[in-house]
Amino acid sequence: MGGLPIGAIFYGGLESSSLFGMKFAYFKGYELGDKAVEFLVGVQGQAIRKSVGVVGGMVVGAVAATWVSVKTSFTHGDEKEPFWYYKTN
């Protein structure tokens, strides 16, 4: 049952510092979480959500436009080729 008292002192110091660190991290996380919720609910958060929605709509529209194939039946004068043939060649 013998031993050096330095082990108990080291353990006590480690325990108290870890408890302080956990309390600090908990309250810092709570503070940052509170600020994040305030930001998301506030005016800036609403503006960001709206702009992300607009950009998302543009991306979805662009992807949908690449899937659709549109061909015209316009002709150039008496030619039999479609009108777009003369514009691209």
PyMOL Python script that loads the backbone (N, CA, C, O; Angstrom):
from pymol import cmd

cmd.read_pdbstr("""\
ATOM      1  N   MET A   1       0.816  -1.185   0.000  1.00  0.00           N
ATOM      2  CA  MET A   1       0.000   0.000   0.000  1.00  0.00           C
ATOM      3  C   MET A   1       0.856   1.242   0.000  1.00  0.00           C
ATOM      4  O   MET A   1       0.365   2.337   0.279  1.00  0.00           O
ATOM      5  N   GLY A   2       2.075   1.096  -0.296  1.00  0.00           N
ATOM      6  CA  GLY A   2       2.959   2.255  -0.313  1.00  0.00           C
ATOM      7  C   GLY A   2       2.968   2.899  -1.679  1.00  0.00           C
ATOM      8  O   GLY A   2       2.376   2.367  -2.619  1.00  0.00           O
ATOM      9  N   GLY A   3       3.603   3.989  -1.801  1.00  0.00           N
ATOM     10  CA  GLY A   3       3.724   4.677  -3.067  1.00  0.00           C
ATOM     11  C   GLY A   3       4.023   6.135  -2.846  1.00  0.00           C
ATOM     12  O   GLY A   3       3.999   6.639  -1.723  1.00  0.00           O
ATOM     13  N   LEU A   4       4.300   6.784  -3.921  1.00  0.00           N
ATOM     14  CA  LEU A   4       4.609   8.200  -3.825  1.00  0.00           C
ATOM     15  C   LEU A   4       3.321   9.021  -3.883  1.00  0.00           C
ATOM     16  O   LEU A   4       2.395   8.657  -4.608  1.00  0.00           O
ATOM     17  N   PRO A   5       3.247  10.113  -3.136  1.00  0.00           N
ATOM     18  CA  PRO A   5       2.049  10.960  -3.184  1.00  0.00           C
ATOM     19  C   PRO A   5       1.951  11.769  -4.481  1.00  0.00           C
ATOM     20  O   PRO A   5       0.920  12.385  -4.752  1.00  0.00           O
ATOM     21  N   ILE A   6       3.004  11.768  -5.267  1.00  0.00           N
ATOM     22  CA  ILE A   6       2.978  12.546  -6.514  1.00  0.00           C
ATOM     23  C   ILE A   6       1.920  12.004  -7.488  1.00  0.00           C
ATOM     24  O   ILE A   6       1.359  12.766  -8.276  1.00  0.00           O
ATOM     25  N   GLY A   7       1.647  10.697  -7.437  1.00  0.00           N
ATOM     26  CA  GLY A   7       0.625  10.109  -8.302  1.00  0.00           C
ATOM     27  C   GLY A   7      -0.757  10.647  -7.987  1.00  0.00           C
ATOM     28  O   GLY A   7      -1.526  10.974  -8.891  1.00  0.00           O
ATOM     29  N   ALA A   8      -1.073  10.739  -6.694  1.00  0.00           N
ATOM     30  CA  ALA A   8      -2.385  11.266  -6.299  1.00  0.00           C
ATOM     31  C   ALA A   8      -2.501  12.745  -6.654  1.00  0.00           C
ATOM     32  O   ALA A   8      -3.557  13.206  -7.087  1.00  0.00           O
ATOM     33  N   ILE A   9      -1.424  13.473  -6.469  1.00  0.00           N
ATOM     34  CA  ILE A   9      -1.438  14.906  -6.811  1.00  0.00           C
ATOM     35  C   ILE A   9      -1.609  15.083  -8.320  1.00  0.00           C
ATOM     36  O   ILE A   9      -2.384  15.928  -8.769  1.00  0.00           O
ATOM     37  N   PHE A  10      -0.886  14.287  -9.091  1.00  0.00           N
ATOM     38  CA  PHE A  10      -0.996  14.357 -10.547  1.00  0.00           C
ATOM     39  C   PHE A  10      -2.413  14.021 -11.001  1.00  0.00           C
ATOM     40  O   PHE A  10      -2.974  14.704 -11.858  1.00  0.00           O
ATOM     41  N   TYR A  11      -2.991  12.959 -10.423  1.00  0.00           N
ATOM     42  CA  TYR A  11      -4.345  12.557 -10.781  1.00  0.00           C
ATOM     43  C   TYR A  11      -5.356  13.648 -10.423  1.00  0.00           C
ATOM     44  O   TYR A  11      -6.256  13.939 -11.212  1.00  0.00           O
ATOM     45  N   GLY A  12      -5.215  14.253  -9.238  1.00  0.00           N
ATOM     46  CA  GLY A  12      -6.129  15.322  -8.827  1.00  0.00           C
ATOM     47  C   GLY A  12      -6.022  16.537  -9.730  1.00  0.00           C
ATOM     48  O   GLY A  12      -7.034  17.137 -10.092  1.00  0.00           O
ATOM     49  N   GLY A  13      -4.805  16.899 -10.095  1.00  0.00           N
ATOM     50  CA  GLY A  13      -4.623  18.037 -11.008  1.00  0.00           C
ATOM     51  C   GLY A  13      -5.171  17.761 -12.387  1.00  0.00           C
ATOM     52  O   GLY A  13      -5.774  18.636 -13.009  1.00  0.00           O
ATOM     53  N   LEU A  14      -4.962  16.534 -12.876  1.00  0.00           N
ATOM     54  CA  LEU A  14      -5.478  16.152 -14.189  1.00  0.00           C
ATOM     55  C   LEU A  14      -7.001  16.149 -14.201  1.00  0.00           C
ATOM     56  O   LEU A  14      -7.619  16.596 -15.167  1.00  0.00           O
ATOM     57  N   GLU A  15      -7.607  15.644 -13.126  1.00  0.00           N
ATOM     58  CA  GLU A  15      -9.059  15.599 -13.049  1.00  0.00           C
ATOM     59  C   GLU A  15      -9.660  17.004 -13.001  1.00  0.00           C
ATOM     60  O   GLU A  15     -10.640  17.284 -13.692  1.00  0.00           O
ATOM     61  N   SER A  16      -9.078  17.885 -12.190  1.00  0.00           N
ATOM     62  CA  SER A  16      -9.631  19.240 -12.092  1.00  0.00           C
ATOM     63  C   SER A  16      -9.442  20.012 -13.387  1.00  0.00           C
ATOM     64  O   SER A  16     -10.322  20.775 -13.785  1.00  0.00           O
ATOM     65  N   SER A  17      -8.303  19.824 -14.052  1.00  0.00           N
ATOM     66  CA  SER A  17      -8.105  20.536 -15.324  1.00  0.00           C
ATOM     67  C   SER A  17      -9.021  19.981 -16.408  1.00  0.00           C
ATOM     68  O   SER A  17      -9.502  20.740 -17.248  1.00  0.00           O
ATOM     69  N   SER A  18      -9.273  18.674 -16.408  1.00  0.00           N
ATOM     70  CA  SER A  18     -10.171  18.120 -17.415  1.00  0.00           C
ATOM     71  C   SER A  18     -11.613  18.573 -17.165  1.00  0.00           C
ATOM     72  O   SER A  18     -12.351  18.815 -18.119  1.00  0.00           O
ATOM     73  N   LEU A  19     -12.019  18.688 -15.912  1.00  0.00           N
ATOM     74  CA  LEU A  19     -13.357  19.199 -15.618  1.00  0.00           C
ATOM     75  C   LEU A  19     -13.499  20.648 -16.053  1.00  0.00           C
ATOM     76  O   LEU A  19     -14.532  21.045 -16.593  1.00  0.00           O
ATOM     77  N   PHE A  20     -12.453  21.438 -15.816  1.00  0.00           N
ATOM     78  CA  PHE A  20     -12.484  22.832 -16.264  1.00  0.00           C
ATOM     79  C   PHE A  20     -12.574  22.898 -17.788  1.00  0.00           C
ATOM     80  O   PHE A  20     -13.332  23.698 -18.336  1.00  0.00           O
ATOM     81  N   GLY A  21     -11.796  22.053 -18.471  1.00  0.00           N
ATOM     82  CA  GLY A  21     -11.830  22.028 -19.938  1.00  0.00           C
ATOM     83  C   GLY A  21     -13.187  21.609 -20.468  1.00  0.00           C
ATOM     84  O   GLY A  21     -13.667  22.173 -21.452  1.00  0.00           O
ATOM     85  N   MET A  22     -13.819  20.622 -19.826  1.00  0.00           N
ATOM     86  CA  MET A  22     -15.136  20.182 -20.272  1.00  0.00           C
ATOM     87  C   MET A  22     -16.184  21.263 -20.063  1.00  0.00           C
ATOM     88  O   MET A  22     -17.039  21.470 -20.924  1.00  0.00           O
ATOM     89  N   LYS A  23     -16.129  21.958 -18.923  1.00  0.00           N
ATOM     90  CA  LYS A  23     -17.076  23.048 -18.680  1.00  0.00           C
ATOM     91  C   LYS A  23     -16.879  24.171 -19.682  1.00  0.00           C
ATOM     92  O   LYS A  23     -17.848  24.730 -20.196  1.00  0.00           O
ATOM     93  N   PHE A  24     -15.608  24.507 -19.964  1.00  0.00           N
ATOM     94  CA  PHE A  24     -15.310  25.569 -20.926  1.00  0.00           C
ATOM     95  C   PHE A  24     -15.829  25.194 -22.310  1.00  0.00           C
ATOM     96  O   PHE A  24     -16.463  26.010 -22.979  1.00  0.00           O
ATOM     97  N   ALA A  25     -15.563  23.959 -22.741  1.00  0.00           N
ATOM     98  CA  ALA A  25     -16.016  23.515 -24.060  1.00  0.00           C
ATOM     99  C   ALA A  25     -17.543  23.480 -24.137  1.00  0.00           C
ATOM    100  O   ALA A  25     -18.119  23.845 -25.162  1.00  0.00           O
ATOM    101  N   TYR A  26     -18.202  23.044 -23.061  1.00  0.00           N
ATOM    102  CA  TYR A  26     -19.659  22.983 -23.046  1.00  0.00           C
ATOM    103  C   TYR A  26     -20.264  24.370 -23.205  1.00  0.00           C
ATOM    104  O   TYR A  26     -21.135  24.580 -24.048  1.00  0.00           O
ATOM    105  N   PHE A  27     -19.803  25.309 -22.398  1.00  0.00           N
ATOM    106  CA  PHE A  27     -20.382  26.651 -22.467  1.00  0.00           C
ATOM    107  C   PHE A  27     -19.993  27.370 -23.748  1.00  0.00           C
ATOM    108  O   PHE A  27     -20.784  28.154 -24.273  1.00  0.00           O
ATOM    109  N   LYS A  28     -18.787  27.122 -24.267  1.00  0.00           N
ATOM    110  CA  LYS A  28     -18.396  27.729 -25.544  1.00  0.00           C
ATOM    111  C   LYS A  28     -19.259  27.159 -26.672  1.00  0.00           C
ATOM    112  O   LYS A  28     -19.688  27.898 -27.558  1.00  0.00           O
ATOM    113  N   GLY A  29     -19.512  25.861 -26.642  1.00  0.00           N
ATOM    114  CA  GLY A  29     -20.382  25.251 -27.651  1.00  0.00           C
ATOM    115  C   GLY A  29     -21.806  25.776 -27.560  1.00  0.00           C
ATOM    116  O   GLY A  29     -22.452  26.005 -28.582  1.00  0.00           O
ATOM    117  N   TYR A  30     -22.294  25.965 -26.345  1.00  0.00           N
ATOM    118  CA  TYR A  30     -23.635  26.510 -26.161  1.00  0.00           C
ATOM    119  C   TYR A  30     -23.698  27.929 -26.709  1.00  0.00           C
ATOM    120  O   TYR A  30     -24.674  28.304 -27.360  1.00  0.00           O
ATOM    121  N   GLU A  31     -22.666  28.711 -26.449  1.00  0.00           N
ATOM    122  CA  GLU A  31     -22.627  30.095 -26.928  1.00  0.00           C
ATOM    123  C   GLU A  31     -22.572  30.145 -28.451  1.00  0.00           C
ATOM    124  O   GLU A  31     -23.281  30.938 -29.071  1.00  0.00           O
ATOM    125  N   LEU A  32     -21.739  29.308 -29.057  1.00  0.00           N
ATOM    126  CA  LEU A  32     -21.647  29.282 -30.518  1.00  0.00           C
ATOM    127  C   LEU A  32     -22.933  28.750 -31.149  1.00  0.00           C
ATOM    128  O   LEU A  32     -23.364  29.242 -32.192  1.00  0.00           O
ATOM    129  N   GLY A  33     -23.544  27.750 -30.521  1.00  0.00           N
ATOM    130  CA  GLY A  33     -24.809  27.227 -31.029  1.00  0.00           C
ATOM    131  C   GLY A  33     -25.918  28.264 -30.965  1.00  0.00           C
ATOM    132  O   GLY A  33     -26.745  28.359 -31.872  1.00  0.00           O
ATOM    133  N   ASP A  34     -25.930  29.038 -29.891  1.00  0.00           N
ATOM    134  CA  ASP A  34     -26.913  30.111 -29.751  1.00  0.00           C
ATOM    135  C   ASP A  34     -26.733  31.156 -30.845  1.00  0.00           C
ATOM    136  O   ASP A  34     -27.712  31.629 -31.421  1.00  0.00           O
ATOM    137  N   LYS A  35     -25.490  31.514 -31.132  1.00  0.00           N
ATOM    138  CA  LYS A  35     -25.224  32.485 -32.199  1.00  0.00           C
ATOM    139  C   LYS A  35     -25.613  31.918 -33.560  1.00  0.00           C
ATOM    140  O   LYS A  35     -26.128  32.644 -34.411  1.00  0.00           O
ATOM    141  N   ALA A  36     -25.368  30.608 -33.773  1.00  0.00           N
ATOM    142  CA  ALA A  36     -25.722  29.989 -35.051  1.00  0.00           C
ATOM    143  C   ALA A  36     -27.233  29.988 -35.258  1.00  0.00           C
ATOM    144  O   ALA A  36     -27.706  30.275 -36.358  1.00  0.00           O
ATOM    145  N   VAL A  37     -27.989  29.670 -34.220  1.00  0.00           N
ATOM    146  CA  VAL A  37     -29.452  29.673 -34.338  1.00  0.00           C
ATOM    147  C   VAL A  37     -29.960  31.084 -34.568  1.00  0.00           C
ATOM    148  O   VAL A  37     -30.871  31.300 -35.367  1.00  0.00           O
ATOM    149  N   GLU A  38     -29.373  32.042 -33.871  1.00  0.00           N
ATOM    150  CA  GLU A  38     -29.764  33.443 -34.064  1.00  0.00           C
ATOM    151  C   GLU A  38     -29.491  33.894 -35.492  1.00  0.00           C
ATOM    152  O   GLU A  38     -30.281  34.639 -36.071  1.00  0.00           O
ATOM    153  N   PHE A  39     -28.371  33.443 -36.063  1.00  0.00           N
ATOM    154  CA  PHE A  39     -28.040  33.791 -37.440  1.00  0.00           C
ATOM    155  C   PHE A  39     -29.019  33.159 -38.417  1.00  0.00           C
ATOM    156  O   PHE A  39     -29.481  33.822 -39.346  1.00  0.00           O
ATOM    157  N   LEU A  40     -29.344  31.877 -38.217  1.00  0.00           N
ATOM    158  CA  LEU A  40     -30.235  31.188 -39.149  1.00  0.00           C
ATOM    159  C   LEU A  40     -31.648  31.743 -39.111  1.00  0.00           C
ATOM    160  O   LEU A  40     -32.344  31.733 -40.126  1.00  0.00           O
ATOM    161  N   VAL A  41     -32.078  32.226 -37.960  1.00  0.00           N
ATOM    162  CA  VAL A  41     -33.426  32.760 -37.834  1.00  0.00           C
ATOM    163  C   VAL A  41     -33.479  34.220 -38.262  1.00  0.00           C
ATOM    164  O   VAL A  41     -34.542  34.720 -38.630  1.00  0.00           O
ATOM    165  N   GLY A  42     -32.347  34.906 -38.216  1.00  0.00           N
ATOM    166  CA  GLY A  42     -32.297  36.334 -38.495  1.00  0.00           C
ATOM    167  C   GLY A  42     -32.441  36.673 -39.968  1.00  0.00           C
ATOM    168  O   GLY A  42     -32.707  35.811 -40.806  1.00  0.00           O
ATOM    169  N   VAL A  43     -32.260  37.951 -40.257  1.00  0.00           N
ATOM    170  CA  VAL A  43     -32.433  38.476 -41.616  1.00  0.00           C
ATOM    171  C   VAL A  43     -31.377  37.913 -42.558  1.00  0.00           C
ATOM    172  O   VAL A  43     -31.695  37.564 -43.695  1.00  0.00           O
ATOM    173  N   GLN A  44     -30.130  37.817 -42.111  1.00  0.00           N
ATOM    174  CA  GLN A  44     -29.069  37.292 -42.972  1.00  0.00           C
ATOM    175  C   GLN A  44     -29.317  35.834 -43.325  1.00  0.00           C
ATOM    176  O   GLN A  44     -29.083  35.422 -44.462  1.00  0.00           O
ATOM    177  N   GLY A  45     -29.782  35.061 -42.372  1.00  0.00           N
ATOM    178  CA  GLY A  45     -30.090  33.658 -42.644  1.00  0.00           C
ATOM    179  C   GLY A  45     -31.206  33.501 -43.661  1.00  0.00           C
ATOM    180  O   GLY A  45     -31.149  32.623 -44.521  1.00  0.00           O
ATOM    181  N   GLN A  46     -32.216  34.348 -43.565  1.00  0.00           N
ATOM    182  CA  GLN A  46     -33.314  34.307 -44.530  1.00  0.00           C
ATOM    183  C   GLN A  46     -32.814  34.668 -45.924  1.00  0.00           C
ATOM    184  O   GLN A  46     -33.217  34.047 -46.907  1.00  0.00           O
ATOM    185  N   ALA A  47     -31.942  35.666 -46.014  1.00  0.00           N
ATOM    186  CA  ALA A  47     -31.402  36.065 -47.314  1.00  0.00           C
ATOM    187  C   ALA A  47     -30.557  34.948 -47.923  1.00  0.00           C
ATOM    188  O   ALA A  47     -30.621  34.701 -49.127  1.00  0.00           O
ATOM    189  N   ILE A  48     -29.771  34.281 -47.091  1.00  0.00           N
ATOM    190  CA  ILE A  48     -28.946  33.178 -47.595  1.00  0.00           C
ATOM    191  C   ILE A  48     -29.823  32.023 -48.059  1.00  0.00           C
ATOM    192  O   ILE A  48     -29.569  31.437 -49.111  1.00  0.00           O
ATOM    193  N   ARG A  49     -30.857  31.689 -47.280  1.00  0.00           N
ATOM    194  CA  ARG A  49     -31.753  30.601 -47.691  1.00  0.00           C
ATOM    195  C   ARG A  49     -32.444  30.936 -49.012  1.00  0.00           C
ATOM    196  O   ARG A  49     -32.599  30.063 -49.866  1.00  0.00           O
ATOM    197  N   LYS A  50     -32.857  32.182 -49.185  1.00  0.00           N
ATOM    198  CA  LYS A  50     -33.522  32.577 -50.428  1.00  0.00           C
ATOM    199  C   LYS A  50     -32.558  32.501 -51.612  1.00  0.00           C
ATOM    200  O   LYS A  50     -32.921  32.014 -52.683  1.00  0.00           O
ATOM    201  N   SER A  51     -31.326  32.985 -51.416  1.00  0.00           N
ATOM    202  CA  SER A  51     -30.359  32.962 -52.517  1.00  0.00           C
ATOM    203  C   SER A  51     -29.957  31.535 -52.864  1.00  0.00           C
ATOM    204  O   SER A  51     -29.746  31.225 -54.037  1.00  0.00           O
ATOM    205  N   VAL A  52     -29.847  30.659 -51.865  1.00  0.00           N
ATOM    206  CA  VAL A  52     -29.532  29.258 -52.149  1.00  0.00           C
ATOM    207  C   VAL A  52     -30.680  28.620 -52.926  1.00  0.00           C
ATOM    208  O   VAL A  52     -30.445  27.800 -53.814  1.00  0.00           O
ATOM    209  N   GLY A  53     -31.904  28.982 -52.605  1.00  0.00           N
ATOM    210  CA  GLY A  53     -33.054  28.469 -53.343  1.00  0.00           C
ATOM    211  C   GLY A  53     -33.060  28.927 -54.792  1.00  0.00           C
ATOM    212  O   GLY A  53     -33.391  28.152 -55.689  1.00  0.00           O
ATOM    213  N   VAL A  54     -32.696  30.187 -55.025  1.00  0.00           N
ATOM    214  CA  VAL A  54     -32.657  30.715 -56.395  1.00  0.00           C
ATOM    215  C   VAL A  54     -31.561  30.019 -57.193  1.00  0.00           C
ATOM    216  O   VAL A  54     -31.785  29.611 -58.333  1.00  0.00           O
ATOM    217  N   VAL A  55     -30.374  29.883 -56.598  1.00  0.00           N
ATOM    218  CA  VAL A  55     -29.271  29.213 -57.291  1.00  0.00           C
ATOM    219  C   VAL A  55     -29.625  27.748 -57.558  1.00  0.00           C
ATOM    220  O   VAL A  55     -29.333  27.221 -58.631  1.00  0.00           O
ATOM    221  N   GLY A  56     -30.252  27.096 -56.583  1.00  0.00           N
ATOM    222  CA  GLY A  56     -30.675  25.709 -56.789  1.00  0.00           C
ATOM    223  C   GLY A  56     -31.671  25.579 -57.928  1.00  0.00           C
ATOM    224  O   GLY A  56     -31.596  24.637 -58.717  1.00  0.00           O
ATOM    225  N   GLY A  57     -32.603  26.520 -58.016  1.00  0.00           N
ATOM    226  CA  GLY A  57     -33.554  26.506 -59.131  1.00  0.00           C
ATOM    227  C   GLY A  57     -32.877  26.692 -60.472  1.00  0.00           C
ATOM    228  O   GLY A  57     -33.252  26.060 -61.459  1.00  0.00           O
ATOM    229  N   MET A  58     -31.875  27.565 -60.507  1.00  0.00           N
ATOM    230  CA  MET A  58     -31.136  27.777 -61.757  1.00  0.00           C
ATOM    231  C   MET A  58     -30.372  26.517 -62.159  1.00  0.00           C
ATOM    232  O   MET A  58     -30.329  26.162 -63.337  1.00  0.00           O
ATOM    233  N   VAL A  59     -29.773  25.845 -61.184  1.00  0.00           N
ATOM    234  CA  VAL A  59     -29.018  24.623 -61.483  1.00  0.00           C
ATOM    235  C   VAL A  59     -29.959  23.527 -61.971  1.00  0.00           C
ATOM    236  O   VAL A  59     -29.664  22.839 -62.948  1.00  0.00           O
ATOM    237  N   VAL A  60     -31.088  23.365 -61.290  1.00  0.00           N
ATOM    238  CA  VAL A  60     -32.051  22.350 -61.717  1.00  0.00           C
ATOM    239  C   VAL A  60     -32.589  22.679 -63.106  1.00  0.00           C
ATOM    240  O   VAL A  60     -32.762  21.777 -63.926  1.00  0.00           O
ATOM    241  N   GLY A  61     -32.851  23.938 -63.382  1.00  0.00           N
ATOM    242  CA  GLY A  61     -33.314  24.339 -64.711  1.00  0.00           C
ATOM    243  C   GLY A  61     -32.275  24.081 -65.787  1.00  0.00           C
ATOM    244  O   GLY A  61     -32.608  23.648 -66.890  1.00  0.00           O
ATOM    245  N   ALA A  62     -31.007  24.349 -65.464  1.00  0.00           N
ATOM    246  CA  ALA A  62     -29.941  24.106 -66.442  1.00  0.00           C
ATOM    247  C   ALA A  62     -29.784  22.613 -66.723  1.00  0.00           C
ATOM    248  O   ALA A  62     -29.581  22.213 -67.869  1.00  0.00           O
ATOM    249  N   VAL A  63     -29.877  21.797 -65.684  1.00  0.00           N
ATOM    250  CA  VAL A  63     -29.770  20.344 -65.884  1.00  0.00           C
ATOM    251  C   VAL A  63     -30.959  19.840 -66.688  1.00  0.00           C
ATOM    252  O   VAL A  63     -30.795  19.003 -67.575  1.00  0.00           O
ATOM    253  N   ALA A  64     -32.145  20.337 -66.390  1.00  0.00           N
ATOM    254  CA  ALA A  64     -33.328  19.909 -67.135  1.00  0.00           C
ATOM    255  C   ALA A  64     -33.238  20.342 -68.592  1.00  0.00           C
ATOM    256  O   ALA A  64     -33.697  19.620 -69.478  1.00  0.00           O
ATOM    257  N   ALA A  65     -32.657  21.504 -68.853  1.00  0.00           N
ATOM    258  CA  ALA A  65     -32.530  21.980 -70.231  1.00  0.00           C
ATOM    259  C   ALA A  65     -31.565  21.118 -71.034  1.00  0.00           C
ATOM    260  O   ALA A  65     -31.713  21.005 -72.251  1.00  0.00           O
ATOM    261  N   THR A  66     -30.591  20.516 -70.387  1.00  0.00           N
ATOM    262  CA  THR A  66     -29.668  19.652 -71.131  1.00  0.00           C
ATOM    263  C   THR A  66     -30.325  18.325 -71.506  1.00  0.00           C
ATOM    264  O   THR A  66     -29.873  17.668 -72.443  1.00  0.00           O
ATOM    265  N   TRP A  67     -31.374  17.917 -70.803  1.00  0.00           N
ATOM    266  CA  TRP A  67     -32.045  16.658 -71.105  1.00  0.00           C
ATOM    267  C   TRP A  67     -33.056  16.792 -72.247  1.00  0.00           C
ATOM    268  O   TRP A  67     -33.401  15.805 -72.896  1.00  0.00           O
ATOM    269  N   VAL A  68     -33.527  18.016 -72.488  1.00  0.00           N
ATOM    270  CA  VAL A  68     -34.569  18.235 -73.489  1.00  0.00           C
ATOM    271  C   VAL A  68     -33.918  18.502 -74.835  1.00  0.00           C
ATOM    272  O   VAL A  68     -33.005  19.321 -74.941  1.00  0.00           O
ATOM    273  N   SER A  69     -34.387  17.816 -75.851  1.00  0.00           N
ATOM    274  CA  SER A  69     -33.877  18.016 -77.206  1.00  0.00           C
ATOM    275  C   SER A  69     -34.948  18.732 -78.026  1.00  0.00           C
ATOM    276  O   SER A  69     -36.048  18.211 -78.214  1.00  0.00           O
ATOM    277  N   VAL A  70     -34.625  19.914 -78.507  1.00  0.00           N
ATOM    278  CA  VAL A  70     -35.576  20.713 -79.281  1.00  0.00           C
ATOM    279  C   VAL A  70     -35.061  20.818 -80.710  1.00  0.00           C
ATOM    280  O   VAL A  70     -33.925  21.232 -80.941  1.00  0.00           O
ATOM    281  N   LYS A  71     -35.899  20.443 -81.659  1.00  0.00           N
ATOM    282  CA  LYS A  71     -35.544  20.558 -83.069  1.00  0.00           C
ATOM    283  C   LYS A  71     -36.606  21.402 -83.763  1.00  0.00           C
ATOM    284  O   LYS A  71     -37.799  21.275 -83.489  1.00  0.00           O
ATOM    285  N   THR A  72     -36.154  22.256 -84.657  1.00  0.00           N
ATOM    286  CA  THR A  72     -37.085  23.125 -85.382  1.00  0.00           C
ATOM    287  C   THR A  72     -37.328  22.571 -86.775  1.00  0.00           C
ATOM    288  O   THR A  72     -36.535  21.788 -87.300  1.00  0.00           O
ATOM    289  N   SER A  73     -38.419  22.984 -87.351  1.00  0.00           N
ATOM    290  CA  SER A  73     -38.722  22.558 -88.719  1.00  0.00           C
ATOM    291  C   SER A  73     -38.642  23.739 -89.681  1.00  0.00           C
ATOM    292  O   SER A  73     -39.116  23.657 -90.814  1.00  0.00           O
ATOM    293  N   PHE A  74     -38.039  24.839 -89.225  1.00  0.00           N
ATOM    294  CA  PHE A  74     -37.879  25.990 -90.121  1.00  0.00           C
ATOM    295  C   PHE A  74     -36.858  25.663 -91.202  1.00  0.00           C
ATOM    296  O   PHE A  74     -35.876  24.963 -90.956  1.00  0.00           O
ATOM    297  N   THR A  75     -37.105  26.178 -92.401  1.00  0.00           N
ATOM    298  CA  THR A  75     -36.151  25.985 -93.501  1.00  0.00           C
ATOM    299  C   THR A  75     -35.690  27.340 -93.997  1.00  0.00           C
ATOM    300  O   THR A  75     -36.342  28.359 -93.773  1.00  0.00           O
ATOM    301  N   HIS A  76     -34.564  27.333 -94.671  1.00  0.00           N
ATOM    302  CA  HIS A  76     -33.965  28.558 -95.197  1.00  0.00           C
ATOM    303  C   HIS A  76     -34.227  28.611 -96.696  1.00  0.00           C
ATOM    304  O   HIS A  76     -33.573  27.912 -97.471  1.00  0.00           O
ATOM    305  N   GLY A  77     -35.162  29.421 -97.094  1.00  0.00           N
ATOM    306  CA  GLY A  77     -35.490  29.547 -98.516  1.00  0.00           C
ATOM    307  C   GLY A  77     -36.099  28.265 -99.050  1.00  0.00           C
ATOM    308  O   GLY A  77     -37.032  27.716 -98.464  1.00  0.00           O
ATOM    309  N   ASP A  78     -35.557  27.785-100.183  1.00  0.00           N
ATOM    310  CA  ASP A  78     -36.065  26.562-100.819  1.00  0.00           C
ATOM    311  C   ASP A  78     -35.297  25.324-100.370  1.00  0.00           C
ATOM    312  O   ASP A  78     -35.559  24.225-100.859  1.00  0.00           O
ATOM    313  N   GLU A  79     -34.383  25.481 -99.476  1.00  0.00           N
ATOM    314  CA  GLU A  79     -33.556  24.356 -99.036  1.00  0.00           C
ATOM    315  C   GLU A  79     -34.374  23.383 -98.188  1.00  0.00           C
ATOM    316  O   GLU A  79     -35.385  23.756 -97.595  1.00  0.00           O
ATOM    317  N   LYS A  80     -33.925  22.147 -98.143  1.00  0.00           N
ATOM    318  CA  LYS A  80     -34.612  21.120 -97.376  1.00  0.00           C
ATOM    319  C   LYS A  80     -34.022  20.945 -95.971  1.00  0.00           C
ATOM    320  O   LYS A  80     -34.633  20.306 -95.115  1.00  0.00           O
ATOM    321  N   GLU A  81     -32.836  21.513 -95.739  1.00  0.00           N
ATOM    322  CA  GLU A  81     -32.204  21.372 -94.428  1.00  0.00           C
ATOM    323  C   GLU A  81     -32.879  22.301 -93.423  1.00  0.00           C
ATOM    324  O   GLU A  81     -33.367  23.364 -93.808  1.00  0.00           O
ATOM    325  N   PRO A  82     -32.918  21.932 -92.165  1.00  0.00           N
ATOM    326  CA  PRO A  82     -33.502  22.813 -91.143  1.00  0.00           C
ATOM    327  C   PRO A  82     -32.714  24.104 -90.997  1.00  0.00           C
ATOM    328  O   PRO A  82     -31.553  24.188 -91.396  1.00  0.00           O
ATOM    329  N   PHE A  83     -33.353  25.095 -90.427  1.00  0.00           N
ATOM    330  CA  PHE A  83     -32.749  26.425 -90.287  1.00  0.00           C
ATOM    331  C   PHE A  83     -31.495  26.388 -89.424  1.00  0.00           C
ATOM    332  O   PHE A  83     -30.532  27.094 -89.723  1.00  0.00           O
ATOM    333  N   TRP A  84     -31.478  25.593 -88.373  1.00  0.00           N
ATOM    334  CA  TRP A  84     -30.316  25.572 -87.480  1.00  0.00           C
ATOM    335  C   TRP A  84     -29.077  25.014 -88.179  1.00  0.00           C
ATOM    336  O   TRP A  84     -27.957  25.294 -87.751  1.00  0.00           O
ATOM    337  N   TYR A  85     -29.250  24.239 -89.235  1.00  0.00           N
ATOM    338  CA  TYR A  85     -28.123  23.662 -89.953  1.00  0.00           C
ATOM    339  C   TYR A  85     -27.237  24.767 -90.544  1.00  0.00           C
ATOM    340  O   TYR A  85     -26.012  24.648 -90.538  1.00  0.00           O
ATOM    341  N   TYR A  86     -27.853  25.839 -91.053  1.00  0.00           N
ATOM    342  CA  TYR A  86     -27.096  26.942 -91.664  1.00  0.00           C
ATOM    343  C   TYR A  86     -26.426  27.820 -90.618  1.00  0.00           C
ATOM    344  O   TYR A  86     -25.391  28.430 -90.888  1.00  0.00           O
ATOM    345  N   LYS A  87     -26.997  27.885 -89.452  1.00  0.00           N
ATOM    346  CA  LYS A  87     -26.435  28.733 -88.401  1.00  0.00           C
ATOM    347  C   LYS A  87     -25.187  28.107 -87.772  1.00  0.00           C
ATOM    348  O   LYS A  87     -24.283  28.826 -87.349  1.00  0.00           O
ATOM    349  N   THR A  88     -25.135  26.805 -87.709  1.00  0.00           N
ATOM    350  CA  THR A  88     -24.017  26.163 -87.019  1.00  0.00           C
ATOM    351  C   THR A  88     -22.915  25.735 -87.979  1.00  0.00           C
ATOM    352  O   THR A  88     -21.772  25.578 -87.551  1.00  0.00           O
ATOM    353  N   ASN A  89     -23.212  25.541 -89.255  1.00  0.00           N
ATOM    354  CA  ASN A  89     -22.192  25.066 -90.207  1.00  0.00           C
ATOM    355  C   ASN A  89     -21.690  26.157 -91.096  1.00  0.00           C
ATOM    356  O   ASN A  89     -20.833  25.915 -91.946  1.00  0.00           O
TER     357      ASN A  89
END
""", "prot")
cmd.dss("prot")
cmd.show_as("cartoon", "prot")
cmd.util.cbc("prot")
cmd.orient("prot")
